Structures are given as structure tokens and as C-alpha cells.
Amino acid sequence: MEEKRIIELLTRKFAGEASLNELEELKELLHRHPDSVYYDEFLKQLWLPAKIDINETEYLEEQYNRHKLRFSGELEFSIEDAEEKRQLDYRNLFENKKLKYSLLLLLSVITIVSFILIKIRRDANVIQYTTIIAGKGIRKQICLPDGTHVWLNSESKISFDGGMLNKNQREVNLVGEAFFDVVHDKKHPFVVHTDKITIRVIGTAFNVEAYPNDMKSTTTLIRGSIELSVNNFSQQKIILKPSERFALIDNKKNPKNNEEIKALQDVTLKLENVSPVKVGGEEYIAETSWKENKLVFQNESLSELIPKLERWFNVHITVDNQSTMKYHFTGIFTNENIDQALNAMKLIKPFNFKLIDHDVKIY
């Protein structure tokens, strides 16, 4: 409503018909709505070329006198005729000014409405990404604009379009690991992009682990269904069912590749069921326990555990004795620090370590 009032007051201002109170009102409205300066500029450019530099009444009077002097010998003019002619000219002038103001107001409104529509359409097409980062040792829970809940694991990053509700599909970009509980919306699919795979869902709960430097990228489905595709081979679709896990293994980073599994050029695709990890008489889902601040691992080598320990405890680990990299561990960490965690692991396999600030040396 105030934008309409601003346009009305600006038009009256340029027409010279605005009162002092109206000018004060206009000043206050422009102060509250600084963006309305665009209306001011539009109207100024439209109005000023149509103004006459000299007084219109004096102009018509001058032209009339010249006309009368030029043809005074040929035509007879009476005072009544001259007066009637002047009144007619003034009426025509008044009517023309009213018409000019009306046309100018209409043109101004059309121009401004067109400008607003173009701006709205342009803004709707602009992608305004929001990026949220969880550093080492940090885990975050966020809610996306569509109501989807996301748990972000350590050293992970998620980017999403703040205007996703106005798009055909809800898209996010993920680096690292996240658990998604997606709000159901059949008309607007939810799409997760990572550097190796793309996941498309409607409404479901699933976990994605896709750290750039890791040998393996995994997707674990908890509820609903999801459609996966490998980015370099998007024509091949993989449908997951609940309690299934998909893994993409980078063979360039895999020193051992002796399993009977399907290979696709430089990567291996693996589909398997999710099995609970039993620790201390209780069962845990390793793929999703992290969002409850539990680091769960089962029969994993030290070489596989090191990246997880570094992210979880915000440390940097180096290993002098490479034979220890083959040690396998099963366990769960909750409130332990890195010193306590490594001492617990020493009870299972023999090794020594030295901790200085955030640097760990295993030997």
C-alpha cells in the first residue's frame, strides 16, 4: 500500500500539485523505503522532458498577439471574439494538461509495475547459496528452508539455496558426511550432490559419507527409498531399500582390490545390508550413531580409523611403524578424549603414542 502512495505523491510532486503536508509525507515514506528512489528516478526522467520552460499562459498570449498583428489588415477581430478565443485556448490548455497528467501517471505506473515484475522475476532466478561448515571435532544440526533436518558431521560442509521452495527441486551440495531426515514433497524432489554421486529422494531418512580424500563414499538408507547415480555415469540408476548401504570405492586409492564385486572403470560399486555393531551387549548402527555423539567402528583397520579419529578429536596423526596400520579394532567412543581413546585401543593391540597439543605420533 505504501508503494502505491509513494507513486501517487511523486506524481503530484512533479505535477506541481503536492501540498506541504504531502511533501512531508513523501519525505517520510522515502526515508522508510530507500528502495523507492527507483520510482523517483523513473518519474523524474518521464516527467521532465514533457515540461515547458516558459509560462504556458504567456506563451499563448504572445502567439495570439503576433497572429493578430500579422493578419490585422485582412481580418476583422472584435474584442468579444478575441476574448472568446483566449478562453477557448485556455480551456484547451487546461484539458491538454489534464490529459498529459493522466497519460503520464498511467505511463509511470505501467513502467514502475514492469520494473517491479522484471526485478521479481530476476530475483527469483538468482541462486542465493547458504553454506554451513562443521570443523574438526564439531557436529551440527540444522533445519533447511523446507523443514528438512540435517545432522552435519565433523569436517563437513553443506550448501543450499535459500529459495529452494520456489524451485522445481530442492538441491543441496555436500562435502563430508551428513544425515538427512527429508520432509516429504512429491512435487519437489530432494537432491543431494557430492563430488562422486547424486542422490534423489522425495521424503526419507538416510546418511551420506563423502569425504574427498577418503577411498570410499557411502550412502546408507534408514527409511523410505532413494535413487542413486554415479556422476560420471548418470544413466545408471541404483535404488536403495531400507537398511541397505551403497559404497563407491575409488580403486586408485584402494591398495587391495581382490573382492568379487562389480567394477566400473576406476571405481567399484558395492551394495550390502547394514548390520548392527554389538559392543558391550548393546547394538549400534555405525553409519548413523555419530549424530548421537557416538563414534562406532567394527573390525576396522587403523589405516581406516585414522581419518575418523582425526575428524572426531580434531588431531593430526602420523604413524612411524607401518605394521600397526594393519591392526583391526571394534569399539565405541562417546565422551573420551584422544588420549583416553588411544589408551583403550592399546589394550587391544600393542603400540605406543606421543601426544603434543593436537599432534599424535604412533610408533
PAMARRO-49467 format. One record per residue (C-alpha): x, y, z. Coordinates in pm, whole numbers. Each point is the difference from the previous one (the first is absolute). Last residue first. Layout:
residues N
SITE / c1 / c2 / c3
SITE / X / Y / Z
...
This chain:
residues 363
SITE / c1 / c2 / c3
SITE / 5512 / -4579 / 1694
SITE / -307 / 227 / -12
SITE / 57 / 378 / -2
SITE / -296 / 220 / 87
SITE / -5 / 376 / -60
SITE / -275 / 220 / 147
SITE / 202 / 118 / 304
SITE / 283 / -254 / 27
SITE / -115 / -362 / 28
SITE / 244 / -289 / -19
SITE / -105 / -353 / -91
SITE / 90 / -361 / 68
SITE / -131 / -321 / -155
SITE / -128 / -341 / 107
SITE / -353 / -96 / -113
SITE / -317 / -33 / 212
SITE / 103 / 180 / 320
SITE / 177 / 261 / -213
SITE / -340 / 92 / -146
SITE / -115 / 116 / 345
SITE / 316 / 211 / 36
SITE / -71 / 151 / -343
SITE / -354 / 101 / 101
SITE / 104 / 146 / 337
SITE / 264 / 221 / -160
SITE / -236 / 103 / -281
SITE / -273 / 112 / 242
SITE / -280 / -232 / 108
SITE / -364 / 110 / 24
SITE / -148 / -247 / -249
SITE / 238 / -249 / -159
SITE / -111 / -344 / -120
SITE / 196 / -312 / -91
SITE / 134 / -245 / -252
SITE / 366 / 13 / -111
SITE / 227 / -145 / -268
SITE / 380 / 38 / -12
SITE / 135 / 32 / -356
SITE / 126 / 357 / 51
SITE / 212 / -132 / 288
SITE / 239 / -151 / -253
SITE / 73 / 351 / -129
SITE / 201 / 90 / 310
SITE / 53 / 377 / -20
SITE / -364 / 106 / -8
SITE / -117 / 364 / -16
SITE / -326 / 132 / 144
SITE / -135 / 357 / -14
SITE / -266 / 85 / 258
SITE / -354 / 140 / 10
SITE / -142 / -286 / 210
SITE / -268 / -125 / -240
SITE / 164 / 113 / -324
SITE / 340 / -146 / 82
SITE / -153 / -317 / 147
SITE / -206 / -54 / -315
SITE / 301 / 55 / -230
SITE / 207 / -243 / 217
SITE / -262 / -275 / 15
SITE / 46 / -140 / -351
SITE / 380 / -26 / 38
SITE / -54 / -141 / 350
SITE / -202 / -281 / -156
SITE / -373 / -28 / 63
SITE / -159 / -306 / 159
SITE / -302 / 199 / 116
SITE / -13 / 372 / 69
SITE / -231 / 224 / 203
SITE / 68 / 368 / 76
SITE / -296 / 103 / 216
SITE / -110 / 363 / 14
SITE / -365 / -81 / -83
SITE / 61 / 116 / -360
SITE / 299 / -238 / -3
SITE / -228 / -300 / 52
SITE / -114 / 18 / -365
SITE / 239 / -222 / -201
SITE / 111 / -203 / 301
SITE / -353 / -121 / 77
SITE / 29 / -108 / 363
SITE / -89 / -314 / 196
SITE / 57 / -51 / 371
SITE / 166 / -284 / 194
SITE / 321 / 191 / 53
SITE / 43 / 72 / -372
SITE / -208 / -163 / -273
SITE / 10 / 182 / -336
SITE / -325 / -19 / -194
SITE / 14 / -133 / -358
SITE / -97 / 210 / -302
SITE / -59 / -204 / -313
SITE / 232 / 29 / -298
SITE / 44 / 167 / -338
SITE / 350 / 63 / -142
SITE / 105 / 207 / -297
SITE / 369 / 0 / -91
SITE / 171 / 295 / -166
SITE / 271 / 49 / -263
SITE / -194 / -163 / -285
SITE / -325 / -129 / 151
SITE / 76 / -309 / 206
SITE / -261 / -237 / 142
SITE / 118 / -198 / 299
SITE / 189 / -324 / 52
SITE / 250 / 152 / 242
SITE / 375 / 21 / -73
SITE / 40 / 376 / -12
SITE / 275 / 77 / 247
SITE / 189 / 330 / -9
SITE / -326 / 197 / -41
SITE / 65 / 369 / -77
SITE / 2 / -47 / -378
SITE / -282 / -251 / 37
SITE / -231 / 271 / 134
SITE / -271 / -196 / 177
SITE / -365 / 102 / -37
SITE / -207 / -151 / 278
SITE / -376 / -49 / 21
SITE / -157 / -105 / 328
SITE / -334 / -172 / 53
SITE / -204 / 14 / 320
SITE / -305 / 141 / -188
SITE / 7 / -60 / -376
SITE / 236 / 166 / -246
SITE / -64 / 58 / -369
SITE / 305 / 31 / -228
SITE / -20 / 190 / -328
SITE / 249 / -25 / -289
SITE / -49 / 283 / -251
SITE / 193 / 236 / 230
SITE / 330 / -173 / -69
SITE / 261 / 263 / 91
SITE / -213 / 124 / 291
SITE / -78 / -346 / 135
SITE / -376 / -20 / 45
SITE / -212 / -72 / 303
SITE / -376 / -23 / 48
SITE / -135 / -4 / 353
SITE / -267 / -186 / 194
SITE / -180 / 40 / 334
SITE / 184 / -41 / 331
SITE / 357 / -72 / 114
SITE / 192 / 8 / -328
SITE / 380 / 4 / 17
SITE / 206 / 183 / -262
SITE / 375 / -54 / -18
SITE / 307 / 160 / -157
SITE / 323 / -199 / 38
SITE / 371 / 73 / -48
SITE / -23 / 315 / 206
SITE / 163 / 326 / -113
SITE / -322 / 169 / -120
SITE / -212 / -102 / 300
SITE / -333 / -140 / -120
SITE / -202 / -162 / 277
SITE / -375 / 23 / -58
SITE / -261 / -116 / 251
SITE / -370 / -56 / -69
SITE / -351 / 92 / 109
SITE / -284 / 35 / -254
SITE / -226 / 230 / -197
SITE / 21 / 49 / -375
SITE / 354 / -117 / -74
SITE / 283 / 49 / -252
SITE / 363 / -73 / 86
SITE / 292 / 108 / -219
SITE / 343 / -165 / 24
SITE / 370 / 82 / -37
SITE / 61 / 365 / 98
SITE / -319 / 10 / 205
SITE / -345 / 126 / -100
SITE / -310 / -64 / 212
SITE / -340 / 37 / -172
SITE / -341 / 37 / 169
SITE / -294 / -41 / -239
SITE / -258 / 283 / -19
SITE / -343 / -125 / -109
SITE / 9 / -305 / 229
SITE / 86 / 202 / 308
SITE / 86 / -206 / 311
SITE / 228 / 179 / 246
SITE / 349 / -153 / -8
SITE / 181 / -135 / 307
SITE / 357 / 29 / -126
SITE / 319 / -123 / 170
SITE / 318 / 171 / -111
SITE / 361 / -83 / -84
SITE / 270 / 186 / -193
SITE / -61 / 243 / -285
SITE / -368 / 42 / -79
SITE / -188 / 209 / -255
SITE / -374 / 52 / 47
SITE / -294 / 8 / -243
SITE / -376 / 26 / 55
SITE / -175 / -49 / -333
SITE / -223 / 204 / -228
SITE / 105 / 321 / 174
SITE / -190 / 249 / 216
SITE / 47 / -201 / 321
SITE / 374 / -12 / -69
SITE / 32 / 375 / 51
SITE / 277 / -20 / 263
SITE / 195 / -219 / -241
SITE / 214 / -252 / 183
SITE / 364 / -62 / 90
SITE / 121 / -268 / 243
SITE / 350 / -38 / 144
SITE / 166 / -273 / 204
SITE / 308 / -18 / 220
SITE / -197 / -162 / 283
SITE / -351 / -130 / -73
SITE / -302 / 204 / -110
SITE / -345 / -108 / 118
SITE / -268 / 125 / -237
SITE / -371 / 53 / 65
SITE / -227 / 76 / -297
SITE / -250 / 278 / 72
SITE / -3 / 142 / -355
SITE / 230 / 290 / 96
SITE / 262 / -246 / 138
SITE / 28 / -83 / 371
SITE / 344 / -43 / 154
SITE / 178 / -236 / 239
SITE / 374 / 40 / 47
SITE / 300 / -217 / 88
SITE / 341 / 145 / 86
SITE / 330 / -181 / 70
SITE / 143 / 118 / -332
SITE / -205 / 283 / -147
SITE / -372 / -2 / -82
SITE / -74 / 234 / -290
SITE / -327 / 156 / -112
SITE / -33 / 160 / -345
SITE / -299 / 203 / -114
SITE / -45 / 39 / -375
SITE / -205 / 279 / -155
SITE / -94 / -123 / -345
SITE / -139 / 285 / -208
SITE / -294 / -106 / -216
SITE / -263 / 135 / 239
SITE / 193 / 328 / 25
SITE / -28 / 47 / -377
SITE / -374 / -69 / 1
SITE / -53 / 239 / 291
SITE / 213 / 268 / -167
SITE / -184 / -40 / -332
SITE / -335 / 21 / 179
SITE / 108 / 311 / 192
SITE / 125 / 174 / -315
SITE / -320 / -85 / -185
SITE / -204 / 140 / 290
SITE / 216 / 315 / -7
SITE / -41 / 48 / -375
SITE / -376 / -63 / 7
SITE / -44 / 239 / 294
SITE / 205 / 269 / -169
SITE / -185 / -40 / -330
SITE / -334 / 32 / 177
SITE / 118 / 305 / 194
SITE / 136 / 155 / -318
SITE / -321 / -65 / -187
SITE / -206 / 155 / 279
SITE / 234 / 298 / 37
SITE / 3 / 64 / -375
SITE / -377 / -33 / -22
SITE / -44 / 249 / 283
SITE / 253 / 230 / -167
SITE / -184 / -32 / -332
SITE / -333 / 80 / 167
SITE / 148 / 311 / 161
SITE / 161 / 108 / -327
SITE / -324 / -56 / -186
SITE / -182 / 207 / 258
SITE / 263 / 273 / -25
SITE / -19 / 0 / -377
SITE / -382 / 23 / 15
SITE / 21 / 288 / 247
SITE / 248 / 176 / -229
SITE / -228 / -49 / -300
SITE / -301 / 133 / 187
SITE / 200 / 307 / 103
SITE / 115 / 58 / -354
SITE / -349 / -45 / -136
SITE / -149 / 238 / 259
SITE / 267 / 260 / -65
SITE / -81 / -19 / -367
SITE / 240 / -108 / -265
SITE / -20 / 88 / -367
SITE / 223 / -183 / -241
SITE / 220 / 106 / -287
SITE / 179 / 303 / 131
SITE / 42 / -138 / 355
SITE / 150 / -324 / -134
SITE / 355 / 33 / 133
SITE / -88 / 202 / 309
SITE / -270 / -248 / 113
SITE / 229 / -301 / -44
SITE / 277 / 169 / 192
SITE / -243 / 87 / 279
SITE / -128 / -362 / 21
SITE / 351 / -142 / 13
SITE / 90 / 228 / 288
SITE / -313 / -88 / 196
SITE / 60 / -374 / -52
SITE / 357 / 28 / 133
SITE / -101 / 216 / 295
SITE / -254 / -264 / 107
SITE / 252 / -286 / -45
SITE / 262 / 161 / 224
SITE / 336 / -85 / -144
SITE / 211 / -321 / 16
SITE / -283 / -239 / -90
SITE / 9 / -339 / 176
SITE / -31 / -326 / -193
SITE / 373 / -82 / 12
SITE / -14 / 34 / 382
SITE / -276 / -252 / 65
SITE / 128 / -335 / -126
SITE / 352 / 38 / 134
SITE / -125 / 132 / 335
SITE / -260 / -276 / 22
SITE / 257 / -272 / -47
SITE / 250 / 162 / 238
SITE / -256 / 40 / 280
SITE / -128 / -356 / -51
SITE / 356 / -131 / 30
SITE / 44 / 204 / 320
SITE / -267 / -233 / 136
SITE / 277 / -232 / 121
SITE / 52 / 234 / 297
SITE / -343 / -97 / 144
SITE / -30 / 156 / 347
SITE / 178 / 320 / -106
SITE / -197 / 10 / -325
SITE / -322 / -23 / 204
SITE / 106 / 286 / 231
SITE / 92 / 228 / -291
SITE / -329 / -80 / -173
SITE / -198 / 90 / 314
SITE / 190 / 329 / 25
SITE / -77 / 70 / -367
SITE / -367 / -85 / 62
SITE / -15 / 238 / 295
SITE / 157 / 275 / -207
SITE / -259 / -55 / -275
SITE / 73 / -188 / -321
SITE / -139 / 146 / -325
SITE / 323 / 90 / -179
SITE / -46 / -285 / -250
SITE / 337 / -141 / 112
SITE / -121 / -9 / 361
SITE / -343 / -140 / -89
SITE / 166 / -289 / -183
SITE / 237 / -61 / 292
SITE / -296 / -3 / 240
SITE / -190 / -263 / -201
SITE / 308 / -220 / -48
SITE / 75 / 17 / 374
SITE / -365 / -87 / 84
SITE / 18 / -312 / -219
SITE / 325 / -104 / 171
SITE / -168 / 58 / 341
SITE / -281 / -243 / -85
